Amino acid sequence: MFLELCSGMLRNYLIAALRQFRMAPLYSVTNLLGLTVGSAAAILVFLFVRHELSYDRFHEQGNETYLLYWSSNFGNVSRAPVGTGPRMQAHIPEIEETLSVYRETNAYVALDNDLVQQGDVYLADPNFFTLLTYPLRSGNPRQVLAEPNSVVLTPETAEKYFGSADPIGESMVYRGSTVLTVTGIADPPPSNTHLPFKMVISLSTFVSEDTSPWTYQGYNYVRLVAGADLTSIEDRMNALEPIEAVGWAISGTTFGLFPIDRIHADAAFFVFSDSNLGSMLVIFSVIGVFLLLLASLNYVNLAVARAMQRGSEISMRRALGASRWQLGTQFLGEAAVVTGLSVLAGIVLAEVALPWFRAALNVGLDFRMTGPAGMGVPLLGLWVVLSLGAGVYPAVFMARRASAIRTGRRQSNPLLRRSLVVVQFAISIVLVAGTLLVGRQMSYIEHLDVGYERERLVGIRLQGHVADDAGVFRDRVAGVAGVASSSAAYGMPNEIMATMSQEDEGIPVQIHHLWVEAGYLDTVGLTLLEGRDFSGSPAVDTVSVIVNETAVRHFDLGDNPIGQETNGKTVIGVVKDFNTQSAHQPISPVLLMVDSPGTRGARSVVLRVSPGAKERVVEEVAAIWKGMEPGIPFTAIDAASSWMGQYQAESRLQSLTRIFSLLALFIASVGLFGLVSSTAEQRTKEIGIRKVLGASAFNLVALLAREFAGLLVIALVLAGPVAWWFGRDWLSAFAYQFDFGPGLVVIAAAGAGILALATVGIRAYIAASVNPVESLRSE
């Protein structure tokens, strides 16, 4: 009986909703458009946020697994010498198991008599596939990495090197000389892991007890016994004698344990990380809520406006005995039907947009309805939230004011409707301002004067025979047409050889070291403010140092730093400050030094090329490399691309805020169009009378648009402080930022205002163009 009653109610609600579609198609389509776009955007945002928060939650004992990190007065470091974990385990019984993982940064493999670069290669202990439970398709997870020279491949990597043949037991040559045997095939790692491996090699292939602990600095994971006291364990770790506990020590070092399921989202916890994913997730979540709110406000506004035109229907229902409760549930049911259809349409729209969304974010997002990560329950929740958010007020409004609507008295609350319009466009202005803000900051970063000529710099990584003959290689590439200058060094100005920290009035300061040779300043375009460059004489240069302006202030070298001593060396020159890190960090003190016998510390050759000659120069230098070192692939790094590559998160945010702000404007404009249509319908006779009395189309458009123009001004006043606060908060993550002033918010408001007034004007003109005879006949 109860089920039959519910079924009948749902059928009646559906019939009533479909009748409204037929009787008021413009109103219905307007609501559907806004809610559909809002639902699709919310679905995509939810997919992304859930994906980012799900990192490494699939490991079977992930709750007891932690990353061992160490910290000093300049920050937290996620990498430590491999083997640190086992030394800790020997002293702390609550550490049940440890794992060391080292990421290879320059891996290459022989393929068809050629060498190819291979990314995402890791060296790991034998328990890699048991402590971190990545499933295997072939091989025993406890044995695949037990022996040296063992390697596990993903199916994609196996096909790359072995085609369709079974790779188990086959050999492959790694880095020119190391022969590896394929012992297992692993499922492709899920996209929500911080270890996206394509090859995993047994760590024992390269690391033994005689290996220096600093040679391989990687990730050290520990798994604690269930219920272990994390604070107690960390205290006992730090109570151990450093040399006894880990085999190495740095003054002021402390150790800690970090949950693996927070590594991705909280990467900014670690020094040398520019990740601001945490703030991005907040921004995306807020945008998703804003878009849903905009769509819901549209429905509320239009439903209340439409209520005044449904007087006859409400009168009939009341005459037939319908109570206020029944009227309220009817209109709430209509909202549920409309929002349900919108969510279904939003699912289709989200599916269509998902490939683009994946490409823009560079993440693997799955949209499926069932399973642990299915969207069925979240979508049901979205429907309920939208139904209540959009339908409760109109239902209550119509139920409470049924008598007023029935008698035709104007009882709708114009203040509420106007307030909703103001809120809608205030949100839109904030989103547009945010888009302009991110775009302006990215443009500022791209054109920031970093103190060296990054647009003309190319770095060549030195390996093998080329590394042994760095000077010879440098001289050969110097003769290539288009190479304005070349220099052997540790790397480009943003590649730091070593970092130490010193306190400056209680604030940790990183001291950056960069090993270079004579001529490096001219090659990269550093400006020498005073003193001289290195002379090229090892006997003189190895006891000399060139510092930047920040180092002069930090070491208190005064107005005459030349000839003073710092870090055991004599200052011979001062260069203008330059960025050694991203725009998130302020410029640090830098010491440029020469390592005897001049190029021993060189790991790169840096080239300054002539404008427009970069591609050709790289091709010719690659040919020289192949002649000197055919056994190692050639690698060139473009300084400009390397600089902008540090801002991938900001680039993603820029793309998505641009799209979402346009969606917000679309939703708000669709709602405004419907609201103006409703207003015009209510004032049909007034418009007809005014036209008969001589009012022009322009006068009538101005009459209808005047109210909404004032609302846009109020929206700007409200949105300005909010956009300013959010903008300053986001920009605070950058040490170097553009001059953010009120002009940007005004531009955003002007854009939103022009679109809104155009929407109002078009609909008002249509209403004003109707034959007044038809207007006066309307009921």
Residue pairs with C-beta under 8 A, 6 or more apart in sequence:
9 329
9 333
10 333
12 330
12 333
13 330
13 333
13 334
13 336
13 337
14 337
16 330
16 333
16 334
17 333
17 334
17 337
17 338
18 337
20 27
20 28
20 334
21 28
24 306
24 309
26 674
26 677
27 302
27 306
27 674
27 677
27 678
28 338
30 298
30 302
30 670
30 671
30 673
30 674
30 677
31 298
31 299
31 302
31 303
31 338
31 342
31 674
32 338
32 341
32 342
32 345
33 667
33 670
34 294
34 295
34 298
34 299
34 667
34 670
34 671
35 295
35 296
35 298
35 299
35 338
35 339
35 342
35 343
35 346
35 386
35 390
36 342
36 345
36 346
36 349
37 291
37 295
37 346
37 349
37 663
37 666
37 667
38 291
38 292
38 294
38 295
38 296
38 342
38 346
38 663
38 667
39 292
39 295
39 342
39 343
39 345
39 346
39 347
39 349
39 350
39 382
39 386
40 345
40 346
40 347
40 349
40 350
40 353
41 287
41 288
41 291
41 292
41 660
41 663
42 288
42 289
42 291
42 292
42 346
42 382
43 346
43 347
43 350
43 367
43 375
43 379
43 382
44 350
44 353
44 354
44 357
45 284
45 285
45 287
45 288
45 291
46 288
46 378
46 382
47 350
47 354
47 357
47 365
47 366
47 367
47 375
48 284
48 357
48 361
48 363
48 365
49 281
49 284
49 285
49 288
50 373
50 378
51 191
51 192
51 363
51 364
51 365
52 192
52 264
52 265
52 277
52 281
52 363
53 265
53 281
54 192
54 373
55 192
55 193
55 194
55 261
55 263
55 264
55 265
56 62
56 192
56 193
56 194
56 260
56 261
56 263
56 264
57 192
57 261
58 133
58 190
58 192
58 193
59 65
59 132
59 133
59 260
60 133
61 131
61 133
61 223
62 260
62 261
64 96
64 223
64 224
64 225
64 226
64 228
65 131
65 132
65 221
65 222
65 223
65 224
65 259
65 260
66 221
66 222
66 223
66 224
66 230
66 257
66 258
66 259
66 260
67 78
67 219
67 220
67 221
67 257
67 258
67 259
67 260
67 263
68 80
68 84
68 85
68 88
68 220
68 221
68 222
68 255
68 256
68 257
68 258
69 76
69 77
69 78
69 80
69 255
69 256
69 257
69 258
69 270
70 76
70 77
70 80
70 250
70 253
70 254
70 255
70 256
71 77
71 253
71 254
71 255
71 256
72 250
72 251
72 252
72 253
72 254
72 501
73 252
73 501
73 503
73 508
74 271
74 499
74 500
74 501
74 508
74 509
74 510
75 270
75 271
75 272
75 508
76 256
76 269
76 270
76 271
77 270
77 271
77 272
78 219
78 258
78 263
78 270
78 273
79 217
79 218
79 219
80 217
80 218
80 220
80 246
81 213
81 214
81 215
81 216
81 217
81 218
81 246
81 247
81 248
82 100
82 101
82 102
82 123
82 203
82 207
82 213
82 216
82 217
82 218
82 220
83 100
83 207
83 213
83 220
83 247
84 100
84 213
84 220
84 246
84 247
85 95
85 98
85 99
85 100
85 220
85 221
85 222
86 98
86 100
87 245
87 246
87 247
88 95
88 98
88 222
88 237
88 240
88 245
88 246
88 255
89 95
89 97
89 98
89 222
91 236
91 240
91 244
91 245
92 233
92 236
92 237
94 224
94 225
94 228
94 229
94 233
95 222
95 223
95 224
95 233
96 223
96 224
96 225
97 127
97 131
97 222
97 223
98 125
98 220
98 221
98 222
98 223
99 124
99 125
99 127
99 128
99 131
99 132
99 220
99 221
99 222
99 223
100 124
100 125
100 203
100 218
100 219
100 220
100 221
101 122
101 123
101 124
101 125
101 128
101 195
101 203
101 218
101 219
101 220
101 221
102 122
102 123
102 124
102 203
102 207
102 216
102 217
102 218
102 219
103 121
103 122
103 123
103 218
103 219
104 121
104 122
104 123
104 201
106 461
106 463
106 635
107 117
107 118
107 119
107 121
107 174
107 175
107 199
108 115
108 116
108 117
108 118
108 174
108 175
108 176
108 632
108 633
109 115
109 116
109 118
109 161
109 172
109 173
109 174
109 175
110 172
110 173
110 176
111 160
111 161
115 176
115 631
115 632
115 633
116 633
117 633
117 635
118 157
118 198
118 199
119 198
120 196
120 197
120 198
120 199
121 197
121 198
121 199
121 200
121 201
122 128
122 195
122 197
122 199
122 200
122 201
123 200
123 201
123 202
123 203
123 205
123 206
123 207
123 216
123 218
124 145
124 200
124 201
124 202
124 203
125 145
125 203
126 142
126 143
126 145
126 146
126 202
126 204
127 142
127 145
128 134
128 145
128 200
129 136
129 141
129 142
129 144
129 145
129 152
129 184
129 186
129 200
130 141
130 142
131 221
131 223
132 195
132 221
134 186
134 187
134 189
134 193
134 197
135 186
135 187
136 144
136 152
136 184
136 185
136 186
136 187
137 155
137 185
137 186
137 187
138 168
138 184
138 185
139 152
139 168
139 183
139 184
139 185
140 184
141 184
143 183
144 150
144 152
144 183
144 184
145 152
145 183
145 200
145 201
145 202
145 203
146 202
147 183
147 202
147 204
148 202
148 204
148 205
149 178
149 179
149 180
149 181
149 202
149 205
150 180
150 181
150 183
150 201
150 202
150 205
151 172
151 174
151 180
151 181
151 182
151 183
151 199
151 200
151 201
151 202
152 182
152 183
152 184
152 185
152 186
152 199
152 200
153 161
153 167
153 182
153 184
153 185
153 186
153 198
153 199
154 185
154 186
154 187
154 188
154 189
154 197
154 198
154 199
155 185
155 187
155 188
156 188
156 198
157 198
157 199
158 167
158 182
158 185
161 167
161 172
162 170
162 182
167 182
167 185
168 182
168 183
168 184
168 185
169 181
169 182
170 181
170 182
171 179
171 180
171 181
171 182
172 179
172 180
172 182
173 179
173 180
174 180
174 201
175 632
176 464
176 631
176 632
178 205
178 206
180 201
180 205
186 197
186 200
189 195
189 196
189 197
190 364
191 363
191 364
191 365
192 264
192 364
194 260
194 263
194 264
203 216
206 216
207 215
207 216
213 246
213 247
213 248
214 248
221 260
222 257
224 230
224 233
224 257
230 257
233 257
234 255
234 256
234 257
237 245
237 255
238 254
238 255
242 248
242 249
242 253
243 249
246 255
258 266
258 269
262 269
264 277
265 277
265 278
265 281
266 278
267 273
267 275
267 277
268 274
268 275
268 276
268 277
268 278
274 582
274 584
274 646
274 647
274 649
275 649
276 584
276 649
276 650
276 733
277 649
279 730
279 733
280 649
280 652
280 653
283 434
283 653
283 657
283 730
284 656
287 431
287 656
287 657
287 660
290 427
290 430
290 431
290 664
291 660
291 663
291 664
291 667
292 385
292 386
292 389
293 389
293 423
293 427
294 424
294 427
294 428
294 664
294 667
294 668
294 671
295 342
295 386
295 390
295 667
296 386
296 389
296 390
297 420
297 423
297 424
297 671
298 424
298 667
298 668
298 670
298 671
298 674
299 335
299 338
299 339
299 390
299 391
299 394
300 390
300 393
300 394
300 420
301 417
301 420
301 421
301 671
301 674
301 675
302 671
302 674
302 675
302 678
303 331
303 335
303 390
303 391
303 394
304 393
304 394
304 397
304 412
304 413
304 416
304 417
305 412
305 417
305 675
305 678
305 679
305 682
306 678
307 314
307 394
307 397
307 398
307 401
307 405
307 412
308 405
308 410
308 412
308 682
309 678
309 681
309 682
310 398
310 405
311 405
311 406
311 407
311 408
314 327
314 398
314 402
314 405
314 406
315 406
317 326
317 327
317 330
318 327
318 402
318 403
318 406
322 330
324 399
324 400
324 402
325 399
327 395
327 398
327 399
327 402
328 395
328 396
328 398
328 399
329 395
330 395
331 391
331 394
331 395
331 398
331 399
332 387
332 391
332 392
332 395
334 391
335 387
335 390
335 391
335 394
335 395
336 383
336 387
336 391
338 390
339 383
339 386
339 387
339 390
339 391
340 383
340 387
342 386
343 379
343 382
343 383
343 386
347 379
350 367
351 367
354 365
354 367
357 365
358 364
358 365
360 652
360 655
360 656
361 652
361 656
362 648
362 652
366 373
367 375
368 374
368 375
369 375
369 376
369 379
370 376
397 412
398 405
401 411
401 412
404 411
405 411
417 675
418 707
418 711
421 671
421 672
421 675
421 708
421 711
421 715
422 711
422 714
422 715
422 718
423 715
424 667
424 668
424 671
424 672
424 715
425 668
425 711
425 712
425 715
425 719
425 752
425 753
425 756
426 715
426 716
426 718
426 719
426 722
427 664
427 668
427 719
428 661
428 664
428 665
428 668
428 715
428 752
429 715
429 716
429 719
429 723
429 745
429 748
429 749
429 752
430 719
430 722
430 723
430 726
430 748
431 657
431 660
431 661
431 664
432 661
432 664
432 665
432 748
432 751
432 752
433 719
433 723
433 727
433 744
433 745
433 748
433 749
434 657
434 661
434 723
434 726
434 727
434 730
435 654
435 657
435 658
435 661
435 748
436 744
436 747
436 748
437 723
437 727
437 730
437 731
437 740
437 744
438 650
438 653
438 654
438 657
438 730
439 654
439 658
440 738
440 740
440 744
441 650
441 731
441 734
441 737
441 738
442 647
442 650
442 651
442 654
443 738
444 736
444 737
444 738
445 583
445 644
445 647
445 650
445 734
445 736
446 644
448 579
448 583
448 736
450 493
450 494
450 578
450 579
450 643
451 493
451 526
451 527
451 576
451 577
451 578
451 579
452 492
452 493
452 524
452 525
452 526
452 578
452 639
453 524
453 525
453 608
454 639
454 640
454 642
454 643
455 639
455 640
456 484
456 525
456 608
456 609
456 610
456 611
456 614
456 639
457 492
457 524
457 525
457 606
457 607
457 608
457 609
457 638
457 639
457 640
458 606
458 607
458 609
458 614
458 617
458 618
458 621
458 636
458 637
458 638
458 639
459 491
459 492
459 495
459 604
459 605
459 606
459 607
459 636
459 637
459 639
459 642
460 473
460 477
460 604
460 605
460 606
460 607
460 621
460 625
460 634
460 635
460 636
460 637
461 603
461 604
461 635
461 637
462 470
462 473
462 488
462 602
462 603
462 604
462 605
463 629
463 632
464 629
464 631
464 632
465 628
465 629
466 473
466 625
466 628
466 629
466 632
467 602
467 603
469 628
470 488
470 599
470 602
470 605
471 488
471 598
471 599
472 628
473 605
473 624
473 625
473 628
474 486
474 487
474 488
474 599
474 605
475 486
476 624
476 628
477 483
477 486
477 605
477 607
477 621
477 624
478 485
478 486
480 617
480 620
480 621
480 624
481 613
481 617
481 620
482 609
482 610
482 613
482 614
482 616
482 617
483 607
483 608
483 609
483 610
483 617
483 621
484 608
484 609
484 610
485 519
485 522
485 523
485 607
485 608
486 523
486 605
486 606
486 607
486 608
487 516
487 517
487 519
487 520
487 522
487 523
487 524
487 605
487 606
488 517
488 598
488 599
488 602
488 604
488 605
488 606
489 514
489 515
489 516
489 517
489 520
489 602
489 603
489 604
489 605
489 606
490 497
490 514
490 515
490 516
490 601
490 602
490 603
490 604
491 497
491 514
491 603
491 604
491 606
492 524
492 604
492 606
492 637
492 639
492 642
493 514
493 524
493 526
493 578
493 579
493 580
494 579
494 580
494 581
494 639
494 642
494 643
495 514
495 604
496 512
496 513
496 514
496 580
497 512
497 513
497 514
497 515
497 601
498 512
498 513
499 510
499 511
499 512
499 513
500 510
500 511
500 513
501 508
501 509
501 510
501 511
502 508
502 509
502 511
502 554
503 509
504 554
509 554
509 588
509 589
510 588
510 589
511 551
511 554
511 588
511 589
511 590
511 591
512 580
512 588
512 589
512 590
512 591
513 590
513 591
513 593
514 580
514 590
514 591
514 592
514 593
515 592
515 593
515 594
515 595
515 601
515 602
516 534
516 592
516 593
516 594
517 534
517 536
517 594
517 598
517 599
517 602
518 533
518 534
518 535
518 536
518 541
518 594
518 598
519 533
519 534
519 536
520 526
520 534
520 592
520 606
521 528
521 533
521 546
521 575
521 592
522 533
523 606
523 607
523 608
524 606
524 608
525 608
526 575
526 576
526 578
527 575
527 576
528 546
528 573
528 574
528 575
528 576
529 549
529 574
529 575
529 576
530 561
530 562
530 573
530 574
531 546
531 561
531 562
531 571
531 572
531 573
531 574
532 572
532 573
533 546
533 573
534 541
534 544
534 546
534 572
534 594
535 541
536 598
538 594
538 596
538 597
538 598
541 594
541 596
541 598
542 593
542 594
542 595
542 596
543 569
543 570
544 569
544 570
544 571
544 572
544 593
544 594
545 566
545 567
545 569
545 570
545 571
545 572
545 591
545 592
545 593
546 571
546 572
546 573
546 574
546 575
546 591
546 592
546 593
547 555
547 557
547 561
547 566
547 571
547 573
547 574
547 575
547 589
547 590
547 591
547 592
548 574
548 575
548 576
548 577
548 578
548 587
548 589
548 590
549 574
549 575
549 576
549 577
550 577
550 587
550 588
550 589
550 590
551 557
551 566
551 589
551 590
551 591
552 558
552 561
552 574
554 589
555 566
555 589
557 564
557 566
557 571
558 564
561 571
561 574
562 571
562 572
562 573
562 574
563 570
563 571
564 570
564 571
565 571
566 591
567 591
569 591
569 593
575 592
577 587
578 587
578 590
579 587
579 736
580 587
580 588
580 590
581 588
582 646
582 647
583 647
583 734
583 735
583 736
583 737
584 733
584 734
584 735
585 735
586 735
586 736
587 735
595 601
607 617
607 621
609 617
614 638
618 636
621 634
621 636
622 634
622 636
625 634
626 634
644 651
665 752
665 755
668 752
668 756
669 755
669 756
669 759
672 708
672 756
672 759
672 760
673 759
673 762
673 763
676 704
676 708
676 759
676 760
676 763
676 764
677 763
677 767
679 704
680 687
680 704
680 763
680 764
680 766
680 767
683 704
684 767
684 770
684 775
684 778
685 775
685 776
685 778
687 700
687 767
687 768
687 770
687 772
687 775
688 770
688 772
688 773
688 774
688 775
688 776
688 778
689 772
689 776
690 699
690 700
690 703
691 700
691 768
691 772
691 775
692 772
692 776
695 703
697 765
697 768
697 769
700 764
700 767
700 768
701 761
701 764
701 765
701 768
703 764
704 760
704 763
704 764
704 767
704 768
705 757
705 760
705 761
705 764
708 756
708 757
708 760
709 757
709 760
712 749
712 752
712 753
712 756
712 757
715 749
715 752
716 745
716 746
716 749
716 753
719 745
719 748
719 749
720 742
720 745
720 749
723 745
723 748
724 742
724 745
727 740
727 744
728 740
731 737
731 740
